[in-house]
C-alpha cells in the first residue's frame, strides 16, 4: 500500500508499506492518493483511490486489508 501527497510528486515522498501504512503525524489524508498493489493469478494489479474532501471520515490507528 502506498500514499503519495499532492504536495510532492517525487518517489521519495511516497509512504509505502507491505501490511500496515504508517503515515507521518498531521498527514492530510484528503490531499493525496492511496494505491494498493496485489497479485491475482499471475497478474500484478493495482487499485488507486482518493478520499473525497467532502467525506467526513474518522481516522483510526489501524486499517487492515485482508485477502
mmCIF file as Biopython writes it, N, C-alpha, C and O atoms, coordinates in Angstrom:
data_model
#
loop_
_atom_site.group_PDB
_atom_site.id
_atom_site.type_symbol
_atom_site.label_atom_id
_atom_site.label_alt_id
_atom_site.label_comp_id
_atom_site.label_asym_id
_atom_site.label_entity_id
_atom_site.label_seq_id
_atom_site.pdbx_PDB_ins_code
_atom_site.Cartn_x
_atom_site.Cartn_y
_atom_site.Cartn_z
_atom_site.occupancy
_atom_site.B_iso_or_equiv
_atom_site.auth_seq_id
_atom_site.auth_asym_id
_atom_site.pdbx_PDB_model_num
ATOM 1   N N  . UNK A ? 1  ? 0.844   -1.152  0.000   1.0 0.0 1  A 1 
ATOM 2   C CA . UNK A ? 1  ? 0.000   0.000   0.000   1.0 0.0 1  A 1 
ATOM 3   C C  . UNK A ? 1  ? 0.896   1.224   0.000   1.0 0.0 1  A 1 
ATOM 4   O O  . UNK A ? 1  ? 1.938   1.244   0.655   1.0 0.0 1  A 1 
ATOM 5   N N  . UNK A ? 2  ? 0.479   2.256   -0.749  1.0 0.0 2  A 1 
ATOM 6   C CA . UNK A ? 2  ? 1.267   3.481   -0.871  1.0 0.0 2  A 1 
ATOM 7   C C  . UNK A ? 2  ? 0.365   4.698   -0.709  1.0 0.0 2  A 1 
ATOM 8   O O  . UNK A ? 2  ? -0.782  4.699   -1.155  1.0 0.0 2  A 1 
ATOM 9   N N  . UNK A ? 3  ? 0.896   5.728   -0.068  1.0 0.0 3  A 1 
ATOM 10  C CA . UNK A ? 3  ? 0.240   7.026   -0.018  1.0 0.0 3  A 1 
ATOM 11  C C  . UNK A ? 3  ? 1.209   8.049   -0.584  1.0 0.0 3  A 1 
ATOM 12  O O  . UNK A ? 3  ? 2.387   8.062   -0.229  1.0 0.0 3  A 1 
ATOM 13  N N  . UNK A ? 4  ? 0.706   8.911   -1.471  1.0 0.0 4  A 1 
ATOM 14  C CA . UNK A ? 4  ? 1.531   9.983   -2.008  1.0 0.0 4  A 1 
ATOM 15  C C  . UNK A ? 4  ? 0.759   11.290  -1.908  1.0 0.0 4  A 1 
ATOM 16  O O  . UNK A ? 4  ? -0.355  11.406  -2.417  1.0 0.0 4  A 1 
ATOM 17  N N  . UNK A ? 5  ? 1.356   12.259  -1.253  1.0 0.0 5  A 1 
ATOM 18  C CA . UNK A ? 5  ? 0.747   13.574  -1.066  1.0 0.0 5  A 1 
ATOM 19  C C  . UNK A ? 5  ? 0.701   14.339  -2.379  1.0 0.0 5  A 1 
ATOM 20  O O  . UNK A ? 5  ? 1.592   14.208  -3.218  1.0 0.0 5  A 1 
ATOM 21  N N  . UNK A ? 6  ? -0.336  15.130  -2.546  1.0 0.0 6  A 1 
ATOM 22  C CA . UNK A ? 6  ? -0.427  16.005  -3.719  1.0 0.0 6  A 1 
ATOM 23  C C  . UNK A ? 6  ? 0.671   17.063  -3.718  1.0 0.0 6  A 1 
ATOM 24  O O  . UNK A ? 6  ? 1.029   17.591  -4.771  1.0 0.0 6  A 1 
ATOM 25  N N  . UNK A ? 7  ? 1.207   17.374  -2.535  1.0 0.0 7  A 1 
ATOM 26  C CA . UNK A ? 7  ? 2.220   18.420  -2.411  1.0 0.0 7  A 1 
ATOM 27  C C  . UNK A ? 7  ? 3.593   17.988  -2.911  1.0 0.0 7  A 1 
ATOM 28  O O  . UNK A ? 7  ? 4.467   18.833  -3.106  1.0 0.0 7  A 1 
ATOM 29  N N  . UNK A ? 8  ? 3.799   16.703  -3.120  1.0 0.0 8  A 1 
ATOM 30  C CA . UNK A ? 8  ? 5.103   16.210  -3.547  1.0 0.0 8  A 1 
ATOM 31  C C  . UNK A ? 8  ? 4.913   15.050  -4.506  1.0 0.0 8  A 1 
ATOM 32  O O  . UNK A ? 8  ? 4.305   14.044  -4.140  1.0 0.0 8  A 1 
ATOM 33  N N  . UNK A ? 9  ? 5.414   15.168  -5.707  1.0 0.0 9  A 1 
ATOM 34  C CA . UNK A ? 9  ? 5.241   14.123  -6.708  1.0 0.0 9  A 1 
ATOM 35  C C  . UNK A ? 9  ? 6.480   13.241  -6.887  1.0 0.0 9  A 1 
ATOM 36  O O  . UNK A ? 9  ? 6.466   12.324  -7.708  1.0 0.0 9  A 1 
ATOM 37  N N  . UNK A ? 10 ? 7.532   13.501  -6.144  1.0 0.0 10 A 1 
ATOM 38  C CA . UNK A ? 10 ? 8.749   12.689  -6.252  1.0 0.0 10 A 1 
ATOM 39  C C  . UNK A ? 10 ? 8.542   11.340  -5.559  1.0 0.0 10 A 1 
ATOM 40  O O  . UNK A ? 10 ? 7.804   11.251  -4.578  1.0 0.0 10 A 1 
ATOM 41  N N  . UNK A ? 11 ? 9.187   10.304  -6.064  1.0 0.0 11 A 1 
ATOM 42  C CA . UNK A ? 11 ? 9.079   8.977   -5.448  1.0 0.0 11 A 1 
ATOM 43  C C  . UNK A ? 11 ? 9.555   8.978   -4.001  1.0 0.0 11 A 1 
ATOM 44  O O  . UNK A ? 11 ? 9.098   8.162   -3.200  1.0 0.0 11 A 1 
ATOM 45  N N  . UNK A ? 12 ? 10.470  9.885   -3.656  1.0 0.0 12 A 1 
ATOM 46  C CA . UNK A ? 12 ? 10.984  9.928   -2.291  1.0 0.0 12 A 1 
ATOM 47  C C  . UNK A ? 12 ? 9.923   10.383  -1.296  1.0 0.0 12 A 1 
ATOM 48  O O  . UNK A ? 12 ? 10.112  10.233  -0.089  1.0 0.0 12 A 1 
ATOM 49  N N  . UNK A ? 13 ? 8.813   10.935  -1.775  1.0 0.0 13 A 1 
ATOM 50  C CA . UNK A ? 13 ? 7.736   11.402  -0.895  1.0 0.0 13 A 1 
ATOM 51  C C  . UNK A ? 13 ? 6.678   10.330  -0.639  1.0 0.0 13 A 1 
ATOM 52  O O  . UNK A ? 13 ? 5.779   10.536  0.177   1.0 0.0 13 A 1 
ATOM 53  N N  . UNK A ? 14 ? 6.770   9.212   -1.312  1.0 0.0 14 A 1 
ATOM 54  C CA . UNK A ? 14 ? 5.775   8.153   -1.128  1.0 0.0 14 A 1 
ATOM 55  C C  . UNK A ? 14 ? 6.002   7.432   0.192   1.0 0.0 14 A 1 
ATOM 56  O O  . UNK A ? 14 ? 7.138   7.182   0.594   1.0 0.0 14 A 1 
ATOM 57  N N  . UNK A ? 15 ? 4.899   7.103   0.858   1.0 0.0 15 A 1 
ATOM 58  C CA . UNK A ? 15 ? 4.950   6.280   2.057   1.0 0.0 15 A 1 
ATOM 59  C C  . UNK A ? 15 ? 4.446   4.911   1.632   1.0 0.0 15 A 1 
ATOM 60  O O  . UNK A ? 15 ? 3.290   4.767   1.233   1.0 0.0 15 A 1 
ATOM 61  N N  . UNK A ? 16 ? 5.307   3.907   1.718   1.0 0.0 16 A 1 
ATOM 62  C CA . UNK A ? 16 ? 4.963   2.568   1.239   1.0 0.0 16 A 1 
ATOM 63  C C  . UNK A ? 16 ? 5.231   1.542   2.331   1.0 0.0 16 A 1 
ATOM 64  O O  . UNK A ? 16 ? 6.285   1.552   2.965   1.0 0.0 16 A 1 
ATOM 65  N N  . UNK A ? 17 ? 4.265   0.658   2.540   1.0 0.0 17 A 1 
ATOM 66  C CA . UNK A ? 17 ? 4.404   -0.434  3.497   1.0 0.0 17 A 1 
ATOM 67  C C  . UNK A ? 17 ? 3.738   -1.668  2.909   1.0 0.0 17 A 1 
ATOM 68  O O  . UNK A ? 17 ? 2.879   -1.554  2.034   1.0 0.0 17 A 1 
ATOM 69  N N  . UNK A ? 18 ? 4.125   -2.834  3.379   1.0 0.0 18 A 1 
ATOM 70  C CA . UNK A ? 18 ? 3.526   -4.072  2.877   1.0 0.0 18 A 1 
ATOM 71  C C  . UNK A ? 18 ? 2.188   -4.373  3.540   1.0 0.0 18 A 1 
ATOM 72  O O  . UNK A ? 18 ? 1.224   -4.706  2.851   1.0 0.0 18 A 1 
ATOM 73  N N  . UNK A ? 19 ? 2.111   -4.262  4.861   1.0 0.0 19 A 1 
ATOM 74  C CA . UNK A ? 19 ? 0.904   -4.691  5.561   1.0 0.0 19 A 1 
ATOM 75  C C  . UNK A ? 19 ? 0.159   -3.559  6.248   1.0 0.0 19 A 1 
ATOM 76  O O  . UNK A ? 19 ? -1.072  -3.566  6.263   1.0 0.0 19 A 1 
ATOM 77  N N  . UNK A ? 20 ? 0.849   -2.606  6.808   1.0 0.0 20 A 1 
ATOM 78  C CA . UNK A ? 20 ? 0.201   -1.514  7.530   1.0 0.0 20 A 1 
ATOM 79  C C  . UNK A ? 20 ? 0.874   -0.205  7.150   1.0 0.0 20 A 1 
ATOM 80  O O  . UNK A ? 20 ? 2.089   -0.063  7.288   1.0 0.0 20 A 1 
ATOM 81  N N  . UNK A ? 21 ? 0.106   0.726   6.686   1.0 0.0 21 A 1 
ATOM 82  C CA . UNK A ? 21 ? 0.628   2.016   6.240   1.0 0.0 21 A 1 
ATOM 83  C C  . UNK A ? 21 ? 0.707   2.959   7.430   1.0 0.0 21 A 1 
ATOM 84  O O  . UNK A ? 21 ? -0.315  3.294   8.030   1.0 0.0 21 A 1 
ATOM 85  N N  . UNK A ? 22 ? 1.908   3.384   7.770   1.0 0.0 22 A 1 
ATOM 86  C CA . UNK A ? 22 ? 2.124   4.308   8.882   1.0 0.0 22 A 1 
ATOM 87  C C  . UNK A ? 22 ? 2.387   5.698   8.306   1.0 0.0 22 A 1 
ATOM 88  O O  . UNK A ? 22 ? 3.489   5.980   7.835   1.0 0.0 22 A 1 
ATOM 89  N N  . UNK A ? 23 ? 1.380   6.557   8.344   1.0 0.0 23 A 1 
ATOM 90  C CA . UNK A ? 23 ? 1.540   7.904   7.801   1.0 0.0 23 A 1 
ATOM 91  C C  . UNK A ? 23 ? 2.144   8.821   8.846   1.0 0.0 23 A 1 
ATOM 92  O O  . UNK A ? 23 ? 1.877   8.667   10.038  1.0 0.0 23 A 1 
ATOM 93  N N  . UNK A ? 24 ? 2.961   9.781   8.408   1.0 0.0 24 A 1 
ATOM 94  C CA . UNK A ? 24 ? 3.523   10.743  9.351   1.0 0.0 24 A 1 
ATOM 95  C C  . UNK A ? 24 ? 2.406   11.529  10.051  1.0 0.0 24 A 1 
ATOM 96  O O  . UNK A ? 24 ? 1.338   11.752  9.481   1.0 0.0 24 A 1 
ATOM 97  N N  . UNK A ? 25 ? 2.668   11.937  11.277  1.0 0.0 25 A 1 
ATOM 98  C CA . UNK A ? 25 ? 1.705   12.722  12.030  1.0 0.0 25 A 1 
ATOM 99  C C  . UNK A ? 25 ? 1.304   13.966  11.237  1.0 0.0 25 A 1 
ATOM 100 O O  . UNK A ? 25 ? 2.139   14.575  10.568  1.0 0.0 25 A 1 
ATOM 101 N N  . UNK A ? 26 ? 0.055   14.332  11.312  1.0 0.0 26 A 1 
ATOM 102 C CA . UNK A ? 26 ? -0.529  15.505  10.647  1.0 0.0 26 A 1 
ATOM 103 C C  . UNK A ? 26 ? -0.604  15.364  9.127   1.0 0.0 26 A 1 
ATOM 104 O O  . UNK A ? 26 ? -0.721  16.366  8.422   1.0 0.0 26 A 1 
ATOM 105 N N  . UNK A ? 27 ? -0.538  14.125  8.608   1.0 0.0 27 A 1 
ATOM 106 C CA . UNK A ? 27 ? -0.727  13.901  7.182   1.0 0.0 27 A 1 
ATOM 107 C C  . UNK A ? 27 ? -2.185  14.171  6.850   1.0 0.0 27 A 1 
ATOM 108 O O  . UNK A ? 27 ? -3.079  13.654  7.520   1.0 0.0 27 A 1 
ATOM 109 N N  . UNK A ? 28 ? -2.434  14.966  5.836   1.0 0.0 28 A 1 
ATOM 110 C CA . UNK A ? 28 ? -3.796  15.247  5.403   1.0 0.0 28 A 1 
ATOM 111 C C  . UNK A ? 28 ? -4.201  14.160  4.408   1.0 0.0 28 A 1 
ATOM 112 O O  . UNK A ? 28 ? -3.772  14.177  3.255   1.0 0.0 28 A 1 
ATOM 113 N N  . UNK A ? 29 ? -5.028  13.216  4.859   1.0 0.0 29 A 1 
ATOM 114 C CA . UNK A ? 29 ? -5.406  12.084  4.016   1.0 0.0 29 A 1 
ATOM 115 C C  . UNK A ? 29 ? -6.296  12.506  2.853   1.0 0.0 29 A 1 
ATOM 116 O O  . UNK A ? 29 ? -6.506  11.724  1.925   1.0 0.0 29 A 1 
ATOM 117 N N  . UNK A ? 30 ? -6.820  13.722  2.885   1.0 0.0 30 A 1 
ATOM 118 C CA . UNK A ? 30 ? -7.679  14.225  1.807   1.0 0.0 30 A 1 
ATOM 119 C C  . UNK A ? 30 ? -6.858  14.843  0.674   1.0 0.0 30 A 1 
ATOM 120 O O  . UNK A ? 30 ? -7.394  15.107  -0.403  1.0 0.0 30 A 1 
ATOM 121 N N  . UNK A ? 31 ? -5.571  15.075  0.906   1.0 0.0 31 A 1 
ATOM 122 C CA . UNK A ? 31 ? -4.727  15.715  -0.100  1.0 0.0 31 A 1 
ATOM 123 C C  . UNK A ? 31 ? -3.646  14.762  -0.579  1.0 0.0 31 A 1 
ATOM 124 O O  . UNK A ? 31 ? -2.452  15.038  -0.459  1.0 0.0 31 A 1 
ATOM 125 N N  . UNK A ? 32 ? -4.083  13.650  -1.117  1.0 0.0 32 A 1 
ATOM 126 C CA . UNK A ? 32 ? -3.151  12.666  -1.633  1.0 0.0 32 A 1 
ATOM 127 C C  . UNK A ? 32 ? -3.904  11.466  -2.163  1.0 0.0 32 A 1 
ATOM 128 O O  . UNK A ? 32 ? -5.132  11.410  -2.100  1.0 0.0 32 A 1 
ATOM 129 N N  . UNK A ? 33 ? -3.163  10.512  -2.683  1.0 0.0 33 A 1 
ATOM 130 C CA . UNK A ? 33 ? -3.798  9.314   -3.240  1.0 0.0 33 A 1 
ATOM 131 C C  . UNK A ? 33 ? -3.191  8.060   -2.618  1.0 0.0 33 A 1 
ATOM 132 O O  . UNK A ? 33 ? -2.014  8.022   -2.257  1.0 0.0 33 A 1 
ATOM 133 N N  . UNK A ? 34 ? -4.026  7.049   -2.509  1.0 0.0 34 A 1 
ATOM 134 C CA . UNK A ? 34 ? -3.635  5.747   -1.992  1.0 0.0 34 A 1 
ATOM 135 C C  . UNK A ? 34 ? -3.598  4.764   -3.160  1.0 0.0 34 A 1 
ATOM 136 O O  . UNK A ? 34 ? -4.418  4.845   -4.075  1.0 0.0 34 A 1 
ATOM 137 N N  . UNK A ? 35 ? -2.651  3.844   -3.125  1.0 0.0 35 A 1 
ATOM 138 C CA . UNK A ? 35 ? -2.577  2.784   -4.127  1.0 0.0 35 A 1 
ATOM 139 C C  . UNK A ? 35 ? -2.341  1.471   -3.402  1.0 0.0 35 A 1 
ATOM 140 O O  . UNK A ? 35 ? -1.456  1.362   -2.553  1.0 0.0 35 A 1 
ATOM 141 N N  . UNK A ? 36 ? -3.149  0.474   -3.753  1.0 0.0 36 A 1 
ATOM 142 C CA . UNK A ? 36 ? -2.982  -0.877  -3.224  1.0 0.0 36 A 1 
ATOM 143 C C  . UNK A ? 36 ? -2.585  -1.757  -4.404  1.0 0.0 36 A 1 
ATOM 144 O O  . UNK A ? 36 ? -3.293  -1.818  -5.409  1.0 0.0 36 A 1 
ATOM 145 N N  . UNK A ? 37 ? -1.456  -2.432  -4.275  1.0 0.0 37 A 1 
ATOM 146 C CA . UNK A ? 37 ? -0.982  -3.317  -5.336  1.0 0.0 37 A 1 
ATOM 147 C C  . UNK A ? 37 ? -1.083  -4.755  -4.831  1.0 0.0 37 A 1 
ATOM 148 O O  . UNK A ? 37 ? -0.720  -5.054  -3.693  1.0 0.0 37 A 1 
ATOM 149 N N  . UNK A ? 38 ? -1.583  -5.642  -5.697  1.0 0.0 38 A 1 
ATOM 150 C CA . UNK A ? 38 ? -1.764  -7.034  -5.301  1.0 0.0 38 A 1 
ATOM 151 C C  . UNK A ? 38 ? -1.604  -7.946  -6.516  1.0 0.0 38 A 1 
ATOM 152 O O  . UNK A ? 38 ? -1.619  -7.501  -7.664  1.0 0.0 38 A 1 
ATOM 153 N N  . UNK A ? 39 ? -1.452  -9.231  -6.224  1.0 0.0 39 A 1 
ATOM 154 C CA . UNK A ? 39 ? -1.333  -10.220 -7.299  1.0 0.0 39 A 1 
ATOM 155 C C  . UNK A ? 39 ? -2.615  -11.032 -7.357  1.0 0.0 39 A 1 
ATOM 156 O O  . UNK A ? 39 ? -3.159  -11.437 -6.330  1.0 0.0 39 A 1 
ATOM 157 N N  . UNK A ? 40 ? -3.086  -11.262 -8.570  1.0 0.0 40 A 1 
ATOM 158 C CA . UNK A ? 40 ? -4.252  -12.100 -8.805  1.0 0.0 40 A 1 
ATOM 159 C C  . UNK A ? 40 ? -3.884  -13.039 -9.943  1.0 0.0 40 A 1 
ATOM 160 O O  . UNK A ? 40 ? -3.584  -12.599 -11.053 1.0 0.0 40 A 1 
ATOM 161 N N  . UNK A ? 41 ? -3.908  -14.329 -9.660  1.0 0.0 41 A 1 
ATOM 162 C CA . UNK A ? 41 ? -3.383  -15.329 -10.586 1.0 0.0 41 A 1 
ATOM 163 C C  . UNK A ? 41 ? -1.935  -14.965 -10.882 1.0 0.0 41 A 1 
ATOM 164 O O  . UNK A ? 41 ? -1.144  -14.861 -9.944  1.0 0.0 41 A 1 
ATOM 165 N N  . UNK A ? 42 ? -1.555  -14.769 -12.118 1.0 0.0 42 A 1 
ATOM 166 C CA . UNK A ? 42 ? -0.175  -14.397 -12.442 1.0 0.0 42 A 1 
ATOM 167 C C  . UNK A ? 42 ? -0.047  -12.930 -12.810 1.0 0.0 42 A 1 
ATOM 168 O O  . UNK A ? 42 ? 0.961   -12.522 -13.389 1.0 0.0 42 A 1 
ATOM 169 N N  . UNK A ? 43 ? -1.047  -12.138 -12.485 1.0 0.0 43 A 1 
ATOM 170 C CA . UNK A ? 43 ? -1.042  -10.719 -12.848 1.0 0.0 43 A 1 
ATOM 171 C C  . UNK A ? 43 ? -0.847  -9.837  -11.619 1.0 0.0 43 A 1 
ATOM 172 O O  . UNK A ? 43 ? -1.386  -10.118 -10.548 1.0 0.0 43 A 1 
ATOM 173 N N  . UNK A ? 44 ? -0.084  -8.783  -11.784 1.0 0.0 44 A 1 
ATOM 174 C CA . UNK A ? 44 ? 0.022   -7.771  -10.741 1.0 0.0 44 A 1 
ATOM 175 C C  . UNK A ? 44 ? -0.998  -6.692  -11.055 1.0 0.0 44 A 1 
ATOM 176 O O  . UNK A ? 44 ? -1.018  -6.143  -12.157 1.0 0.0 44 A 1 
ATOM 177 N N  . UNK A ? 45 ? -1.835  -6.396  -10.091 1.0 0.0 45 A 1 
ATOM 178 C CA . UNK A ? 45 ? -2.893  -5.405  -10.284 1.0 0.0 45 A 1 
ATOM 179 C C  . UNK A ? 45 ? -2.747  -4.311  -9.236  1.0 0.0 45 A 1 
ATOM 180 O O  . UNK A ? 45 ? -2.083  -4.488  -8.215  1.0 0.0 45 A 1 
ATOM 181 N N  . UNK A ? 46 ? -3.383  -3.173  -9.515  1.0 0.0 46 A 1 
ATOM 182 C CA . UNK A ? 46 ? -3.366  -2.109  -8.520  1.0 0.0 46 A 1 
ATOM 183 C C  . UNK A ? 46 ? -4.703  -1.381  -8.525  1.0 0.0 46 A 1 
ATOM 184 O O  . UNK A ? 46 ? -5.421  -1.350  -9.525  1.0 0.0 46 A 1 
ATOM 185 N N  . UNK A ? 47 ? -5.004  -0.807  -7.387  1.0 0.0 47 A 1 
ATOM 186 C CA . UNK A ? 47 ? -6.220  -0.040  -7.185  1.0 0.0 47 A 1 
ATOM 187 C C  . UNK A ? 47 ? -5.803  1.283   -6.562  1.0 0.0 47 A 1 
ATOM 188 O O  . UNK A ? 47 ? -5.174  1.299   -5.504  1.0 0.0 47 A 1 
ATOM 189 N N  . UNK A ? 48 ? -6.146  2.383   -7.203  1.0 0.0 48 A 1 
ATOM 190 C CA . UNK A ? 48 ? -5.810  3.703   -6.675  1.0 0.0 48 A 1 
ATOM 191 C C  . UNK A ? 48 ? -7.089  4.441   -6.325  1.0 0.0 48 A 1 
ATOM 192 O O  . UNK A ? 48 ? -8.096  4.332   -7.025  1.0 0.0 48 A 1 
ATOM 193 N N  . UNK A ? 49 ? -7.036  5.188   -5.241  1.0 0.0 49 A 1 
ATOM 194 C CA . UNK A ? 49 ? -8.214  5.943   -4.822  1.0 0.0 49 A 1 
ATOM 195 C C  . UNK A ? 49 ? -7.812  7.165   -4.012  1.0 0.0 49 A 1 
ATOM 196 O O  . UNK A ? 49 ? -6.695  7.261   -3.502  1.0 0.0 49 A 1 
ATOM 197 N N  . UNK A ? 50 ? -8.749  8.093   -3.909  1.0 0.0 50 A 1 
ATOM 198 C CA . UNK A ? 50 ? -8.601  9.294   -3.096  1.0 0.0 50 A 1 
ATOM 199 C C  . UNK A ? 50 ? -9.760  9.323   -2.111  1.0 0.0 50 A 1 
ATOM 200 O O  . UNK A ? 50 ? -10.826 8.782   -2.405  1.0 0.0 50 A 1 
ATOM 201 N N  . UNK A ? 51 ? -9.582  9.924   -0.981  1.0 0.0 51 A 1 
ATOM 202 C CA . UNK A ? 51 ? -10.671 10.122  -0.037  1.0 0.0 51 A 1 
ATOM 203 C C  . UNK A ? 51 ? -11.262 11.501  -0.338  1.0 0.0 51 A 1 
ATOM 204 O O  . UNK A ? 51 ? -10.561 12.505  -0.219  1.0 0.0 51 A 1 
ATOM 205 N N  . UNK A ? 52 ? -12.530 11.566  -0.723  1.0 0.0 52 A 1 
ATOM 206 C CA . UNK A ? 52 ? -13.131 12.849  -1.101  1.0 0.0 52 A 1 
ATOM 207 C C  . UNK A ? 52 ? -13.082 13.862  0.050   1.0 0.0 52 A 1 
ATOM 208 O O  . UNK A ? 52 ? -13.307 13.514  1.209   1.0 0.0 52 A 1 
ATOM 209 N N  . UNK A ? 53 ? -12.785 15.114  -0.292  1.0 0.0 53 A 1 
ATOM 210 C CA . UNK A ? 53 ? -12.651 16.169  0.717   1.0 0.0 53 A 1 
ATOM 211 C C  . UNK A ? 53 ? -13.950 16.414  1.470   1.0 0.0 53 A 1 
ATOM 212 O O  . UNK A ? 53 ? -13.923 16.823  2.631   1.0 0.0 53 A 1 
ATOM 213 N N  . UNK A ? 54 ? -15.092 16.168  0.823   1.0 0.0 54 A 1 
ATOM 214 C CA . UNK A ? 54 ? -16.371 16.404  1.497   1.0 0.0 54 A 1 
ATOM 215 C C  . UNK A ? 54 ? -16.821 15.221  2.356   1.0 0.0 54 A 1 
ATOM 216 O O  . UNK A ? 54 ? -17.864 15.294  3.005   1.0 0.0 54 A 1 
ATOM 217 N N  . UNK A ? 55 ? -16.053 14.141  2.367   1.0 0.0 55 A 1 
ATOM 218 C CA . UNK A ? 55 ? -16.362 12.982  3.194   1.0 0.0 55 A 1 
ATOM 219 C C  . UNK A ? 55 ? -15.888 13.251  4.614   1.0 0.0 55 A 1 
ATOM 220 O O  . UNK A ? 55 ? -14.736 13.631  4.827   1.0 0.0 55 A 1 
ATOM 221 N N  . UNK A ? 56 ? -16.743 13.063  5.553   1.0 0.0 56 A 1 
ATOM 222 C CA . UNK A ? 56 ? -16.378 13.255  6.959   1.0 0.0 56 A 1 
ATOM 223 C C  . UNK A ? 56 ? -15.905 11.926  7.518   1.0 0.0 56 A 1 
ATOM 224 O O  . UNK A ? 56 ? -16.674 11.194  8.142   1.0 0.0 56 A 1 
ATOM 225 N N  . UNK A ? 57 ? -14.653 11.624  7.294   1.0 0.0 57 A 1 
ATOM 226 C CA . UNK A ? 57 ? -14.079 10.349  7.730   1.0 0.0 57 A 1 
ATOM 227 C C  . UNK A ? 57 ? -13.474 10.486  9.113   1.0 0.0 57 A 1 
ATOM 228 O O  . UNK A ? 57 ? -12.971 11.547  9.481   1.0 0.0 57 A 1 
ATOM 229 N N  . UNK A ? 58 ? -13.527 9.425   9.860   1.0 0.0 58 A 1 
ATOM 230 C CA . UNK A ? 58 ? -12.881 9.357   11.155  1.0 0.0 58 A 1 
ATOM 231 C C  . UNK A ? 58 ? -11.646 8.495   10.995  1.0 0.0 58 A 1 
ATOM 232 O O  . UNK A ? 58 ? -11.742 7.339   10.581  1.0 0.0 58 A 1 
ATOM 233 N N  . UNK A ? 59 ? -10.496 9.041   11.317  1.0 0.0 59 A 1 
ATOM 234 C CA . UNK A ? 59 ? -9.279  8.241   11.199  1.0 0.0 59 A 1 
ATOM 235 C C  . UNK A ? 59 ? -9.134  7.364   12.435  1.0 0.0 59 A 1 
ATOM 236 O O  . UNK A ? 59 ? -9.539  7.735   13.537  1.0 0.0 59 A 1 
ATOM 237 N N  . UNK A ? 60 ? -8.558  6.213   12.227  1.0 0.0 60 A 1 
ATOM 238 C CA . UNK A ? 60 ? -8.316  5.257   13.301  1.0 0.0 60 A 1 
ATOM 239 C C  . UNK A ? 60 ? -6.835  4.933   13.314  1.0 0.0 60 A 1 
ATOM 240 O O  . UNK A ? 60 ? -6.097  5.319   12.407  1.0 0.0 60 A 1 
ATOM 241 N N  . UNK A ? 61 ? -6.415  4.242   14.316  1.0 0.0 61 A 1 
ATOM 242 C CA . UNK A ? 61 ? -4.999  3.901   14.408  1.0 0.0 61 A 1 
ATOM 243 C C  . UNK A ? 61 ? -4.574  2.913   13.342  1.0 0.0 61 A 1 
ATOM 244 O O  . UNK A ? 61 ? -3.450  2.993   12.846  1.0 0.0 61 A 1 
ATOM 245 N N  . UNK A ? 62 ? -5.449  1.976   12.974  1.0 0.0 62 A 1 
ATOM 246 C CA . UNK A ? 62 ? -5.081  0.924   12.034  1.0 0.0 62 A 1 
ATOM 247 C C  . UNK A ? 62 ? -6.228  0.626   11.088  1.0 0.0 62 A 1 
ATOM 248 O O  . UNK A ? 62 ? -7.381  0.516   11.507  1.0 0.0 62 A 1 
ATOM 249 N N  . UNK A ? 63 ? -5.911  0.496   9.824   1.0 0.0 63 A 1 
ATOM 250 C CA . UNK A ? 63 ? -6.856  -0.002  8.830   1.0 0.0 63 A 1 
ATOM 251 C C  . UNK A ? 63 ? -6.259  -1.278  8.285   1.0 0.0 63 A 1 
ATOM 252 O O  . UNK A ? 63 ? -5.128  -1.273  7.801   1.0 0.0 63 A 1 
ATOM 253 N N  . UNK A ? 64 ? -6.997  -2.371  8.353   1.0 0.0 64 A 1 
ATOM 254 C CA . UNK A ? 64 ? -6.491  -3.670  7.930   1.0 0.0 64 A 1 
ATOM 255 C C  . UNK A ? 64 ? -7.163  -4.095  6.640   1.0 0.0 64 A 1 
ATOM 256 O O  . UNK A ? 64 ? -8.387  -4.044  6.520   1.0 0.0 64 A 1 
ATOM 257 N N  . UNK A ? 65 ? -6.361  -4.513  5.679   1.0 0.0 65 A 1 
ATOM 258 C CA . UNK A ? 65 ? -6.872  -5.033  4.421   1.0 0.0 65 A 1 
ATOM 259 C C  . UNK A ? 65 ? -6.393  -6.463  4.309   1.0 0.0 65 A 1 
ATOM 260 O O  . UNK A ? 65 ? -5.192  -6.732  4.336   1.0 0.0 65 A 1 
ATOM 261 N N  . UNK A ? 66 ? -7.346  -7.384  4.184   1.0 0.0 66 A 1 
ATOM 262 C CA . UNK A ? 66 ? -7.013  -8.801  4.130   1.0 0.0 66 A 1 
ATOM 263 C C  . UNK A ? 66 ? -7.503  -9.413  2.838   1.0 0.0 66 A 1 
ATOM 264 O O  . UNK A ? 66 ? -8.402  -8.886  2.183   1.0 0.0 66 A 1 
ATOM 265 N N  . UNK A ? 67 ? -6.900  -10.535 2.482   1.0 0.0 67 A 1 
ATOM 266 C CA . UNK A ? 67 ? -7.392  -11.256 1.308   1.0 0.0 67 A 1 
ATOM 267 C C  . UNK A ? 67 ? -8.369  -12.294 1.748   1.0 0.0 67 A 1 
ATOM 268 O O  . UNK A ? 67 ? -8.912  -13.023 0.918   1.0 0.0 67 A 1 
#
